[in-house]
Amino acid sequence: MARAMVLATCGVGGMAPVAAAAQVNRSSPTHEAAKPAKPRLLPIVVVTATHIPELAFDVPASITAVQIGSPTSSAPGINASEYLREVPGVLARDRQNYAQDEQISIRGFGSRATFGVVGVRLYADGIPATMPDGQGQVSNFDFGGAERIEVLRGPFSALYGNSSGGVIQIFTADGSNPPEVLGSLGGGSFGQWHADAGARGTYGGFGYNLDLAGFRTEGYREHSGAKRINGNVKLDFKVGDGGKLTVLLNTVSVPLALDPQGLTWAQYQANPRQASPSALLYNTRKSVHQWQGGALYSQKLDAHQRVQALVYYGQRGVQQFLSVPVAAQKNPLNSGGVVDLHTLYKGTDLRWIWQGELAGRPLDFAAGVAYDDENQHRTGRENFAGDTLGVVGALRRNEQDDVYDIDEYAQGTWKFAERWSLTLGARHSVVRFSSGDSYITGKNPDDSGRVAYGSTSPVAGLLFDASDAWHLYASFGKGFETPTFSEIGYRPNGENGLNFGLRPARSRNGEIGSKWSFADGGLLDIALFEAMTRDEIAVLSSLGGRTTYHNVGRARRRGAELGLRLPLGDAWKWNLAYTRLDAHFLDTFSDCNTPATCTIPAGTRIPGVPRNLLHASLRWGGDSGWHAGMSVDAASAVTANDAGTLAAPGYAVAGMDVGYVWNSAHYTIAPYARVDNLFNRDYIGSVIVDQRNGGSFEPAPGRTFWVGVNVKLRAAR
């Protein structure tokens, strides 16, 4: 089969591709022998599965790429959920709470997260946005300068190591020729506004992409306002013969994000826009300041070999005010209601890539080693001083928490027959945690400690080319997920110190799938999957912003995905992403977080996961003139606690947008307007699992409006 491929370096995700432009026949004895291309639009090249450039169509794994920056897009470019909702298997929810980040899970992995992202690996231009302990966040994702987001689901995610229930990567666009200046401005309901300015271009062997964005909202709910500033820089340099250096800089500042917390069902019914009483009493809020930099160097050695090296360094500071009651803080083992985290993180990834033949058939092989290091100084203070609440009080916790991982990995793809290819890989990971306690009193003992986890994760995939337009595949792999520092941060029963008794969850993942590529550029992907996990990590108790965790035995996630991108003539496009997911605990376990029971029977649903999830959109228009679109997002009911006694009802909401694009040789101007939740439905947008007080519900806004304009100015050639 003729396959399209163009190569460009893009960090840990491997050699990342851009638009398909050259035809390469990989089924012939040599890579260079080419056949005449068929007049067919091929899908975008993605490489997240194998660390070697390949078409998503040719990889035995579920991969989806979402383009960013289309002139006909009506996405404000504020949250990752705007783009991830187009990907089957992914649940991405804008919580309307910027103090807790977005909720993101893939095939049910990560659904337990009460804040941030766990169980899913995140990368920004190859630099991990997931720390070595497995905790990640997407607040530093910059969409104004981005080209695409790539999402990998299923067994091949294990090739990224710890906490790889799935992999999400955002890639900044390369410099453009001719140079461009870009800008966008938009505003909408609840005092929201977003502004973005950027520039990109090339000069000889130098390319650049600079972007700066600001966001502000008063919030749909009481006590939910937020401010955020994002900056991103990508610089490319050609070096010698076959070399390329990419320099990356990224920053995010959240000077203030108020936390309205979750509501009980009774509070939601009374007034969905209210904040919880404890949020107002203690003025719960968070501030974040982060910057990071990295450099990626890629060098071609000869016709078959190349090497690449990534190094990165970053700092992140977080201060968060929780609603821990004053009475609870009287316990000498309690660590207070204000958390201060100062984190330094760094790492490197060294890789060798070889492309040639084995027994006269094409073989691609990659091997490397990765090292990631996180040093976190954690302090806890009382959230009161005298009779004043919501302020920084006396010191109650002071420790140095460090974690690092060393991973060796290798994988290869061999096209051993005309229509068959085999991909094998493995990753060996060692993750070491240590904590040094500096807050020791007569009633608060030394809680220092250390623990190490290790795992080898093999993966295998088989691809069959039924025809040029139809591929079938099957894959299997093992993965593991350590507890994060946030999850071992508190022991059960109010005890101080880290919960080193938590064990990593280990999973076996399998999937079979079918990929169709239509002559008009359409795609249809279908996958059936199952993941069996032992030592599943689940929430034991969550109250006042403090969450404890425990291992609950075995769990199973089984389901199906359907992704469809279908052009309907020259002007119409239909996109569909559907997920059916049955996620259950397989063992009975004890959990007294629910007042009515302490026993959770086998077969209970994993909370935070809907059985059915759907996104569908129909768009009309071209790259200029009028364009319009309609969309529907629907989800079935979601349980909010392990016992399944608390649930958010299912919902279906619709949206529409309209815009116009003026195009010329030197500019593009694209104003647009959109309406979300068109029929003003009341529904729960997200849930916080296992809240002891029942405050699990985060209401979504009613009908909202947004008006914006995107501008692009191009220099003369």
N, C-alpha and C positions, 0 to 999 in steps of 0.2 A: 504494500500500500504506500502511495506517495504521502509524505508527511512534511508539514511546514515547520520551520524552526529558525529563529533568529536569537542570538545569545547576547545577554548583558548581565553583568554581575549585580547581585542584590543580597548580599549578606548571608546570614545563617540559613535562610531558606534555600541557599544554593545559587547556582547560576540562573538568574531569572530572565525570562524572555520578554520581548516586546511583541509588536504586531508580527503576524506570520507573513513572510515575504520570500523565503527561499525554499525550493523543493529539494528534499533529501530522501533517497530511497534507502530505508534502513533494512529492508528485507533482502537486498542484494549482497553479494560477497563483500563489498566495500561500501563505506558510508558515502563515498564521493560519487558513485554511479547514480545518475539521476534519470528519471523517466519524465516524459512530458506531463505537465500538470493538467488535471481535469479542471474545468471551469466550475469550481465549487468553493464556497466560503467555509473556511475551517475555523473551529473554535479557538479561542485565545490560548496561548501556550501558558501552562503553569507548571511549577516544579516542586511544590511543597511535599510531594510524596517521596521522592527518591533522591533529592539533593543534586539531581542532574537534569538539564533542560529537556523537557518532554511535553508534548501536547497532553492536556488533561484527558483527551479522548483515548490516549494510548497508555494510560496508567491504570493498573488494576486496583483502583481505589475511588472513593467518592470525593470529588473535588469540584468546587464551584468558584468562579471568579466573577466579581461584581465590579463593573466599571464605574469610575467616579469622574465627575467633571463634564458630563455631556451638556451641550448648550440647551438641550430641551429638558434637562432635569429640573424638578421643582423641589428637590430636597434642600432644606436649609443648610445642611452641612454642619450640624451641631453634635449629633449623637450617632454612634455606630449602629444603633438599632434601625436607623433610617435605611441602611443598606443591607444589614444582615437579615432582615425579614424576608428578603428575596431568596434565601438559601434554605433548602429543605434540611431538616434535622437540627436546625438552630433555633433556639428560643432566646430572643434578645428583647429586653423590655426596658423602656425608658421609665424609670420609677418616679419621675417628677421629684426626685430627691437627690440633689447633687452632692450631698454629704455622704452618700453611700455608693455612688457610682452605679453603672447599669448592671442589670442581671443578665448574664449570658450563660447558657448551658448548651451542650451539644449531645444529642441522643440521650439526654438525662444526666450526663456527667456535669457536675457543677451546680445542680439545682439546690443543694443545701446551703449555698453561700448566702449569708445574711448581709454581706457587703463585699464589694470587689468581685473578682472572678477567681474561682478555684476549679481544678479539674480540667481546665482548658489552657493550652499554651498560647501566649500572645507574643507577637513580634512587631516591631516598627522598624522597617528598613533593615531587618536582620538582627537588630538589637533586641534582646528579650525584654518584653514588658511584663513578663512573669519572672519573679525572683526565684532563686534556686530552691526555696522551700515550697514553691507551687502557688503562691499568692500573686495575683496580677490585677491590673487595672487598665482601662482604655482611655482615661482622661487625657493622656498625652497624645492620642491619635489626632493627627492634623489632616483634615479633609480638604482644605483649600488647595494644598499643593499635591494632593494624592492622585495617583493614576488608577489604582484598583485595590480591592480587598480580596484575598484568597482564603478559602476555608477548606480544610481537609478534615474529613470525618472517617471514623472506622479504624481498622487494625493498623494501618500505616502511620497513624498518629504516634504510635509507640516509638518510632524512630527519633522522636524529639525528646525522649527521656521522661523524667518525672512529671506527673500530672498531665498526661497527654491524652485526655478523653477526646480531644480534638485540637486542631491548630488553626489560629486566625492570624493572618499577616496583612499588614497594610504596607503598600509600596508608594513612595514618593515618585512622581513623574520625573523623567530626565529633562535636561534643558532642551528648549525648543529652538528650531531654526525656521523662520526668523525669530528673534527674541520677542517676548510677549510681556505685557503688564496686565495683571488680572485683578479684578476687584468684585466684591459682592456686598450687598447691603440688604438687610431684611428685618422686618419687625412683625409682631403679631400679638395675640391675646396674652393677657396676664403680664404685661410689661416686658415682653421678650424682645430683644433685639440682638442681631448678630452682624458683625462687620468683618470683612476679610480683605487683605491686600497682599499681592504677591508679584513676583517677577521671575521669569525663567528664560534662559537662552543659552547659546553656545558661542564660543569664540576660539577658532582653531581647535586645539585639543582640550579645551576647557569648557565645562558645562556647569550651569548653576540653576538652582530652584530655591527661591526664598519665599517664605510665607509667614504672615502674622495675622492672628484672628482674635477677636474679643467677643465675649458673650455675656449677657446679663438678663436676669429674669426676676420678677417679683414673686413668681410662683403661683401655681394654681391653688395650692392649699395655703392656709395660714402658716406662717413661720417656715416658708420653703424657698425664700429668695436665695440667689446665688450670683457670683461673679466668677468669670474664668478668662484667662488669657493664654493662648497657645502660640508658640513660635517654632518654626522648623526650617532648617537649612540643609541642602544637599549640594555638594560640590564634587565634580568629577574631573579627573586629570588623566590624560593619556600619558603613559610612561614607557619610553623606549619602544622596543619591538614586542607587541603583544601584551603590554602591561597596562593596568588601569587602577587608579587610586580613587576611592570615593570617601569623602569626609562628611560626616553626619553630625548635626547638632540639633537638639530638641529640648524644648522647655515648656512647662505648664505651671501656671500659678492660679490657685484658687484662694484668694484672700479671705473669702467668706462664703460658706455654704451652710445655710440653716437646715436643721434636721427636724421635720415635723413628726417623725416616727410613724409607726403603724397604728391603725385604729382597730378597736374591737368591732364586731359586727353591729352591735347596738349603736356605737358611736358613728359608724359609717352610715347607718340608716337615718340617724338623727341629722347629721350634717357631714357630707363627704369632704367638704373643704376645710374642716377644722384640723388643727394639730392635736396630738395627744396632750392631755393636761400635764403630764410629766415633762414633755418637751418644752412647754411654756414655763413651767416652774423652774427648770434647771437651765433654760436657754441653750438647749442642745445644738451643737454646731461643729463645724470642722474647717480647718484651713490646711492647704497643701501647697508646697513649693518644691518643684523638681526641675533639675536640668541634667542632661546627659550628652555625651559626645562619643563618637566612635570613628574608626577608620577601617576600611575594607580594601585590601590589595589583592588583585588577581593577576597572575602571570602565566602566559602560555609558554610551555617549555619546548614542545615539539609538536608534530602533527597529531600525537595521541595523548599528550599529557598537559595538564595545567595544575597549578596550585593556587590556593587562596587563603588569606589570613584575615581574621576580624579581631579587633581589640575594641573594648568600650569601657567607659567609666561614667558613673553618675552619682548624684546625691538627691535624697528625697527627705523632706521634713513634713511631719504631720502633727497637728495638735487637734484633739477631738474631745469635746465635752459631752459626757454621757449623763444619763439620768439615774445614776446609782443613788438610792435613797441615803440620806444622812445616817439613819439608824443602822443601815448595813455597813457603813464605813466605820462605825464604832468598833467593829470586830477587828482586833489587832492584825489579823491575817488578810484583811481586805486591802486591795491595792489602789483604792480611791476611784474617783469619778472623772478624772482628767487624764488622758493618755497623751504623752509626748513621745514621738518616734523620730529619731535622727538616723538615717540610713545612708551608708556608703555601699555602692555595689560596683562590681567590675567583672570582666571576664574576657575570654578569648576563644576563638574557634579556628583550628588549623585543619585544612582539608587538601587531599590529593585526589585528583580526578583523572581517570584513564578511559579512553574510548578507542576500541580496536575490534579484534575478532577473537573468537574461540571456536576451534574446529571449523573455521571458514564461515562462521555466523557472527553477526554484530554483537558485541559485548560492551556495556558501559559499567564502570565500577568506580565507587567513591569510598574513601576511608578517611577518618579524621579523629580528632580528639577535641573535646570542649571542656572549658573550666569556667565556672561561675562562682562568685564569692559575694556574700552579703554580710555586712557588719552593721548591727542595729543597736543603738543605745536607747533603751526604753525606760522611761520614768512614769510613775503614776502619782497623782496628787489628789487631794480632796477637792471636791467641786463646791466647796463652801468655805467661808471665812466668817466666823461669828454667826450672825443671822442672815448673812448675804449668800444667796445661792447662785450657781452658775459662774463662779469665779475660780481662779487658781488658788488652792489652799495648801495645806501642809503636805510634805513629801510622804508617800506611802509605799513607793516602789522605786528601785534603782538597780538596773541590771544591764549587762552587755550580752546581747544575743547574736551569735554568729552561726552562719550556715554556709557550706560550700559543697559543690558537686564536681566530680571528675567523671566524664563520660567518654568512652571509646566507642566508635561506631563504624560500621562498614555495610555497604549494600551494593548490589549489582543487578543489572537486567541483561538477560541473554535471550536473543531471538533464536531459539534452537531449531525452529522449523519455519516454513514459509508463513504460516498463519498463527504460530504459537510463540509466546514469550513468557519467560519465567523471571520473577523478581524475588530475590532473597536479601534479607538484611537482618542485622542484630545491633543492639545498643546495650552496652554494659554501663551501669550507673552506680555510683557510690555517693550518698548524700549524708553529710555529717553535721549534726546540730550540737551546739554547746552554749551554755548560759552561765555567766558569772554574776552572782548576787552580791550587790554592794549595800543592800538595805537589810541589816541584821540587827535585831534588838532582842531583849530578853524574851519577848513573846512572839517574835518573828524570826525563826531560825534561818540558817543558810540554805537557800534553795538552789544552789548551783548544781549543774549536772550536764551530762552529755549523752548523746545517743547517735548511732549510725545505722543507716539503712542501705541495702544494696539489692540490685536486681539486674538480671540479664533479660532483655526483651527481644525475642526473635520474631520476625515477620516474614510471611511468604505470600506471593500473589501470582496467579496464573491468568493470562489474557489470551483470548481466542478471537482472531479476526474473522468473524463470520462473513463479512464483506467489507468493502471500503467504507461503508456507511454504518456498519453494525458490529459492535464489539461486545463480547461477553467476558466476565471475569469472576474470579473467586479469590478471597484472601483470608488469611488467619494470622493472628498475632497475640502476644501477651504484653500486658502493660502493668504499671504500678503507679500508685499515687501516695506520697507521704503526707502526713498531716502538716499543715502550714504552721508558722510561728503563731499566727492568730488562733489556730485551733488547739495548739498545746499551751496557749498563753494563760489559761485558767484551769485549775483543778476543780473537780466536782465538789459540791458541798461547801463552797465558800473558802476552801483552803487556798493558801498562797503558793506561789511557785508554778513551774511549768509542768504540764501533764505529759511526762515522758512515757507514760504507760500506753499511749496510743500507738497502734501498729499501722503500717501502710496498707492500703487496700490494693489487692492484686486481682487483675482481670484477665479473662480470655475472651478475645473478640473475633468474630467471624462475620463475613458478609459475602453475598453473591449479588451481581449486578449486571445491568444491560445498558449500553449507551448507543443511541442512534444519533447520527449527524445527517441532517437533511440537506438537499441540494441548495435550498434557498438560505442556508445559514441557521436553520432551526436546530434545536437540541432537545432530546428526550432522554433523561437519565432515570433509571429505576433501580433501587437497591433494597434488598432484604438483609437485616442484620440482627445479631444477638451478641450481648456482652454478659458474661457471668463473672461476678465479683465476689471475692471472699474478704472478710474483715472490712466490710463496707463501713465507711466513716459517716456518722450521722450526728445531728444535733441532739444533745442530752437535755440542755436547758438554755433558754435565751430570755433575759429579762434586763431591762434598763441599759441596753447596749452591751451587756456582757454575755457571752455565749460559751458554753462548754460542750465538748464532743466526746463520743465514745464509739467503739467498734461494735457492730450489731450482727455480725455473721455474714451470711450470703445474700446477694441480691442479683436480680436479673433484669436486663433491659433488652426488649425485643420489639422489632417494629419494621416499618417499611417507609421508604421515601420516594417521592416522585417530583422531579424537576422538569419543567417544560418551558422552553423559550421558542416561540413560534411566530415568525413573520406571516402576516395575512395580507399579501399583496405588497405594494410599495409603501403604503402609508400606515398600516395597522400592525401592531405587535401585541402578542398575548403572552404573559408570563404567569407561571403557576408554580408554587412550592407547597407541597403537602407532606405532612409527617403523621404517621400513625405510630404511637409509642406506648407499649405496655411495660411499666417499670414497677417492680414489686420486690419487697423483702421476702426472702425464701425461708428465713429462720425466725422463730419466736424469740423476742428479747424483752428485757425490762426497761421501761421508760416512764418515770413518774412525772414527766413534764406536763402530761394531761391529767387534770385533777380527777377525772372519772375513772381512770384505769392506770395501772402500772405495767400491764402486760400487753405487748403488741404482738398479735398472732401472725404466724407465717401467712403470706399471701396479701398482706396489707400493701397498698400502693405507696410508692416513694413520694413524699410530698414535693410540691413545687413543679410537677411535671403534668401537663395536659395530655390526655390520650390522643387528641386530634388537634392539629395546628395547620392553618391554611393561610396563605397569602396569594391573592390573584390580582392581576392588573391588566387593563386593556388600554393601550396608548395609540394615539393617532397623530400623524404629522411627520415632517422630515426635519432636516437640519436647519431649515429656514422657514420663515412664515409662521402661521398659526400651528399650535400643537395643544393637545389636551389629553387628559387621562382620568381614569377611574380605578379605584382599588377597593378590595375587600380584605379585611383581616379578621380571622375567627379562631377561637380556641375553645375547647371544651373545658369542663369544670376542673379546678385544680385544688387538691387537698393541701391544707396548710399546716398539718401536724402529723406525726407518725401514726397516731391512732386512727386518722381519717375521719375524725369527728368534726373537724372544722374545714370548710371548703369555700372557695370563691366560685360562683356560678360561671358557666360558660358565656361567651359573648360573640357577637359579630358586629363589626363597625365598618363603615364605608367612608371613602374620601374621594375628592376630585380636585383637579387642578387645570389651569388654562394659562397659556402664555404665548408670547410672540418673539421670534428671533429675527433681528436685522443683521444680515451678514454682508460684509464687503471685504475687499482685499486687506484693509487695515484695521477693521474693528468688527466685533460682534457685540451686540447689545440685546439682552434677553430678559425683559421683565416678565413676571409671572405672579399668579395668585393661587392659593390653595386653601381648601377647607378640609379639616379632619374631623372625624366623628360627625359626619354629615347629618345624621338623624338624632344627634344629641342623646345618645344612649348613656345610661348610668351603668358603670361596670368597674370591676376591680382590675387595675392594670397590672399589679404584681402582688406577690405575697411574701412575707418574711416567715420562714418556716419555724415551727415549734416555739413560738413566743408563749412563755408561761402564763402571761396575763391575757392571752387571747388577742393581743394587738398585732395581728398578722396582716391586716389588709391595707394596701396602699391604693387609694382610688385614682382612677384615670380621669383626666379632664373631660368635660362635655364638648360641645361643638367649639372648635377653635379655628382661627383665621390667621393666615400668614401672607404677607405681600413682600416681594423681593425683586431684585434685579441683579443679573450677572453681566459683567463687562469684561471684554478682552480686547486689548489694543496691540496690534502687531506692527513691528518695524518693517520698513521697506527692505526687500532683499537686495 
